[in-house]
Amino acid sequence: MGLIRSGHKGLLAAAVKETIFPFSRRQRLAGDEHLFNSRLFRRDEVRIAGEVRERGGGKQKISVIDLSQSGFRMHCVFLIPKDRTIFLTMPGLEAMEARIAWHENDYYGCEFKRKLYPAVYEHIIKTNPALALRH
């Protein structure tokens, strides 16, 4: 005989589900979005003119709209498919490899292949004081 009697398996499953998922999907979507859409790194709004290029391709002018240690969002009028590898160049910095994680219209979310070191991230924000829109 197991540890749980057959009539109580349903109750245990419900208790486990409630412990793991204490809110319904509707409650999660309606209320605490920040708990389910949190980021590991701080993200700052910026306006930095830059360039991206695909491997073996030409450079395209873009605008970096926000930046974190793990990635950035950019505005680009050229179509770049999702999951494509790109290289971002911003003034005074080497090209940084990234992947297109998503795109909607002319906006792209990109993930750096290697996270930015905190000092590099702060340097980018601080060396563009007129461009940073920090709150």
Residue frames relative to the residue before (quaternion, step in Angstrom):
aa qw qx qy qz dx dy dz
M 1.0000 0.0000 0.0000 0.0000 0.00 0.00 0.00
G 0.4333 -0.7167 0.4882 0.2454 3.57 -0.90 0.96
L 0.6789 -0.4891 0.3661 0.4073 3.53 -1.32 0.04
I 0.7471 0.3110 -0.1848 0.5577 3.58 1.18 -0.52
R 0.3908 -0.7002 0.5400 0.2557 3.55 -0.83 0.93
S 0.6446 -0.5821 0.3396 0.3609 3.55 -1.02 0.80
G 0.6620 0.5194 -0.3153 0.4388 3.63 0.98 -0.69
H 0.7138 0.4540 -0.2505 0.4708 3.59 1.18 -0.44
K 0.4225 0.7199 -0.4646 0.2956 3.62 1.23 -0.02
G 0.6476 0.5277 -0.3156 0.4501 3.58 0.99 -0.82
L 0.6520 0.5110 -0.3078 0.4681 3.56 1.00 -0.81
L 0.6495 0.5071 -0.3155 0.4706 3.56 0.98 -0.82
A 0.6448 0.5188 -0.3242 0.4582 3.59 0.91 -0.87
A 0.6530 0.5055 -0.3098 0.4713 3.60 0.97 -0.84
A 0.6531 0.5106 -0.3121 0.4641 3.60 0.98 -0.82
V 0.6481 0.5030 -0.3171 0.4758 3.58 0.98 -0.83
K 0.6466 0.5184 -0.3161 0.4619 3.58 0.93 -0.90
E 0.6676 0.4989 -0.3014 0.4633 3.60 0.92 -0.86
T 0.6402 0.5147 -0.3242 0.4691 3.59 1.09 -0.66
I 0.7130 0.4402 -0.2536 0.4833 3.57 0.92 -0.91
F 0.7919 0.1397 -0.0461 0.5926 3.59 0.96 -0.90
P 0.0786 -0.8707 0.4828 0.0503 3.60 0.48 1.17
F 0.7403 0.3295 -0.2176 0.5441 3.63 1.18 -0.34
S 0.5133 -0.6038 0.4965 0.3542 3.55 -1.15 0.54
R 0.6672 -0.4894 0.3683 0.4240 3.57 -1.25 0.36
R 0.6468 0.5258 -0.3209 0.4498 3.59 0.94 -0.87
Q 0.6505 0.5013 -0.3219 0.4710 3.61 0.96 -0.83
R 0.6454 0.5148 -0.3298 0.4580 3.59 0.97 -0.82
L 0.6929 0.4707 -0.2839 0.4666 3.58 0.91 -0.87
A 0.6938 0.4964 -0.2819 0.4389 3.58 0.97 -0.79
G 0.8110 0.3301 -0.1452 0.4606 3.57 0.91 -0.81
D 0.8839 0.1306 -0.0236 0.4484 3.50 -0.21 -1.33
E 0.0234 -0.8319 0.5544 -0.0055 3.59 0.62 1.09
H 0.6251 0.5679 -0.3455 0.4090 3.57 1.01 -0.79
L 0.6309 0.5281 -0.3448 0.4519 3.61 1.10 -0.51
F 0.7442 0.3930 -0.2070 0.4988 3.56 1.09 -0.71
N 0.7439 0.3191 -0.1973 0.5531 3.59 1.24 -0.23
S 0.2886 0.7742 -0.5186 0.2198 3.57 1.04 0.67
R 0.3168 -0.7356 0.5720 0.1771 3.53 -1.21 0.54
L 0.5211 -0.6399 0.4696 0.3139 3.51 -1.19 0.55
F 0.7881 0.2422 -0.1053 0.5560 3.57 1.13 -0.68
R 0.5762 -0.5750 0.4588 0.3562 3.53 -1.19 0.62
R 0.1636 -0.7738 0.6069 0.0787 3.57 -1.05 0.79
D 0.1144 -0.8017 0.5856 0.0345 3.58 -0.78 1.07
E 0.4321 -0.6589 0.5482 0.2803 3.53 -1.12 0.75
V 0.0370 0.7812 -0.6198 0.0646 3.55 -0.96 0.94
R 0.1616 -0.7165 0.6550 0.1773 3.52 -1.37 0.02
I 0.1582 0.7895 -0.5656 0.1783 3.54 -0.04 1.33
A 0.3466 -0.7183 0.5652 0.2109 3.56 -0.77 1.06
G 0.0961 0.8000 -0.5841 0.0985 3.55 -0.85 0.96
E 0.3426 -0.6994 0.5773 0.2454 3.51 -1.33 -0.26
V 0.1018 -0.7515 0.6448 0.0955 3.53 -1.22 0.56
R 0.0254 -0.7630 0.6444 0.0432 3.49 -1.27 0.47
E 0.3910 -0.6629 0.5795 0.2680 3.49 -1.23 0.57
R 0.6701 -0.4826 0.3649 0.4300 3.56 -1.23 0.40
G 0.8398 0.1215 -0.1259 0.5140 3.56 -0.72 1.11
G 0.6405 0.5407 -0.3194 0.4420 3.60 1.26 0.00
G 0.6107 -0.5514 0.4289 0.3728 3.52 -1.35 0.07
K 0.5781 -0.5921 0.4424 0.3456 3.53 -1.32 0.33
Q 0.1409 -0.7602 0.6307 0.0665 3.53 -1.17 0.79
K 0.4227 -0.6959 0.5174 0.2634 3.58 -0.93 0.86
I 0.0099 -0.7889 0.6124 -0.0493 3.54 -1.01 0.96
S 0.2890 -0.7048 0.6048 0.2324 3.53 -1.36 0.03
V 0.2889 -0.7253 0.5975 0.1827 3.57 -0.79 1.04
I 0.2433 -0.8122 0.5235 0.0843 3.56 -0.66 1.19
D 0.7779 -0.0814 0.0152 0.6229 3.56 1.09 -0.66
L 0.2004 -0.7925 0.5754 0.0269 3.48 -1.22 0.67
S 0.0350 0.7462 -0.6648 0.0042 3.53 -1.18 0.71
Q 0.6809 -0.4622 0.3520 0.4460 3.57 -1.27 0.01
S 0.7383 0.4302 -0.2321 0.4648 3.58 1.09 -0.60
G 0.8255 -0.1052 0.0772 0.5491 3.60 1.16 -0.27
F 0.2853 -0.7436 0.5813 0.1666 3.51 -1.32 -0.24
R 0.2857 -0.6953 0.6214 0.2209 3.51 -1.38 0.25
M 0.0575 -0.8178 0.5726 -0.0060 3.52 -0.91 0.91
H 0.3233 -0.6705 0.6242 0.2373 3.50 -1.38 0.34
C 0.0998 0.7791 -0.6040 0.1352 3.56 -0.79 1.10
V 0.3350 -0.7736 0.5024 0.1922 3.60 -0.77 0.98
F 0.6232 0.5184 -0.3435 0.4742 3.60 1.26 -0.09
L 0.4702 -0.6821 0.4847 0.2805 3.58 -1.01 0.79
I 0.0159 0.7573 -0.6518 0.0372 3.56 -0.87 1.04
P 0.4083 -0.7459 0.4648 0.2468 3.63 -0.55 1.09
K 0.6157 -0.5430 0.4354 0.3695 3.54 -1.25 0.61
D 0.8215 0.2327 -0.2283 0.4679 3.55 -1.21 0.78
R 0.4640 0.6635 -0.4582 0.3668 3.60 1.23 0.15
T 0.4045 -0.6893 0.5465 0.2503 3.58 -1.10 0.73
I 0.0228 -0.7832 0.6212 -0.0139 3.54 -0.97 0.96
F 0.2798 -0.7159 0.6082 0.1982 3.53 -1.36 0.20
L 0.2081 -0.7892 0.5729 0.0750 3.56 -0.65 1.22
T 0.0546 -0.7662 0.6398 0.0261 3.55 -0.98 0.92
M 0.0498 -0.7627 0.6448 0.0040 3.54 -0.92 1.04
P 0.6889 -0.5069 0.3112 0.4142 3.60 -1.13 0.57
G 0.8501 0.1671 -0.1498 0.4764 3.56 -0.89 1.02
L 0.7038 0.4302 -0.2654 0.4992 3.61 1.24 0.06
E 0.5534 -0.5785 0.4813 0.3569 3.52 -1.26 0.47
A 0.6138 -0.5226 0.4305 0.4060 3.54 -1.28 0.32
M 0.1716 -0.7805 0.5972 0.0689 3.57 -1.02 0.91
E 0.3891 -0.7356 0.5118 0.2136 3.56 -0.81 1.03
A 0.0505 0.7894 -0.6070 0.0772 3.55 -0.98 0.91
R 0.3245 -0.7126 0.5895 0.1984 3.53 -1.37 0.25
I 0.4346 -0.6596 0.5412 0.2884 3.57 -1.04 0.79
A 0.2098 -0.8037 0.5485 0.0960 3.59 -0.47 1.20
W 0.7829 -0.0981 0.0913 0.6076 3.58 1.07 -0.75
H 0.0015 0.7804 -0.6202 -0.0794 3.53 -1.27 0.19
E 0.0514 -0.7597 0.6483 0.0018 3.50 -1.21 0.73
N 0.8040 -0.0788 -0.0293 0.5887 3.54 -0.48 1.28
D 0.7990 -0.2595 0.2010 0.5038 3.62 -0.71 -1.04
Y 0.5992 0.5583 -0.3578 0.4486 3.62 1.25 0.24
Y 0.1078 -0.8029 0.5862 -0.0035 3.53 -0.97 0.99
G 0.2198 -0.7253 0.6364 0.1440 3.54 -1.12 0.78
C 0.0613 -0.8281 0.5563 -0.0315 3.56 -0.69 1.11
E 0.2397 -0.7616 0.5916 0.1116 3.54 -1.09 0.81
F 0.4209 -0.7000 0.5166 0.2567 3.57 -0.80 1.01
K 0.5030 -0.6265 0.4939 0.3326 3.57 -1.07 0.69
R 0.7601 0.1295 -0.0703 0.6328 3.56 1.07 -0.83
K 0.4839 -0.6743 0.4749 0.2927 3.56 -0.76 1.03
L 0.4982 -0.6313 0.4986 0.3234 3.55 -1.14 0.62
Y 0.4714 -0.6264 0.5287 0.3256 3.55 -1.05 0.71
P 0.6181 -0.5686 0.3762 0.3914 3.63 -1.02 0.67
A 0.6550 0.5184 -0.3192 0.4475 3.61 0.96 -0.82
V 0.6392 0.5086 -0.3233 0.4778 3.60 1.03 -0.74
Y 0.6300 0.5326 -0.3225 0.4642 3.57 0.97 -0.89
E 0.6824 0.4768 -0.2836 0.4760 3.60 0.81 -0.99
H 0.6165 0.5468 -0.3419 0.4517 3.61 1.03 -0.76
I 0.6543 0.5107 -0.3180 0.4582 3.59 0.90 -0.89
I 0.6769 0.4840 -0.2903 0.4725 3.58 0.90 -0.91
K 0.7226 0.4581 -0.2560 0.4499 3.60 0.85 -0.95
T 0.6885 0.4672 -0.3021 0.4652 3.63 1.03 -0.61
N 0.7056 0.3554 -0.2652 0.5527 3.56 1.26 0.07
P 0.0578 0.8592 -0.5082 0.0158 3.62 0.87 0.88
A 0.6566 0.4982 -0.3273 0.4620 3.60 1.00 -0.67
L 0.7021 0.4670 -0.2608 0.4701 3.57 1.15 -0.53
A 0.6207 0.5588 -0.3499 0.4242 3.59 1.12 -0.58
L 0.2084 -0.7795 0.5830 0.0951 3.55 -1.04 0.86
R 0.1400 0.8365 -0.5186 0.1085 3.57 0.96 0.84
H 0.3016 -0.7456 0.5730 0.1574 3.53 -1.15 0.76
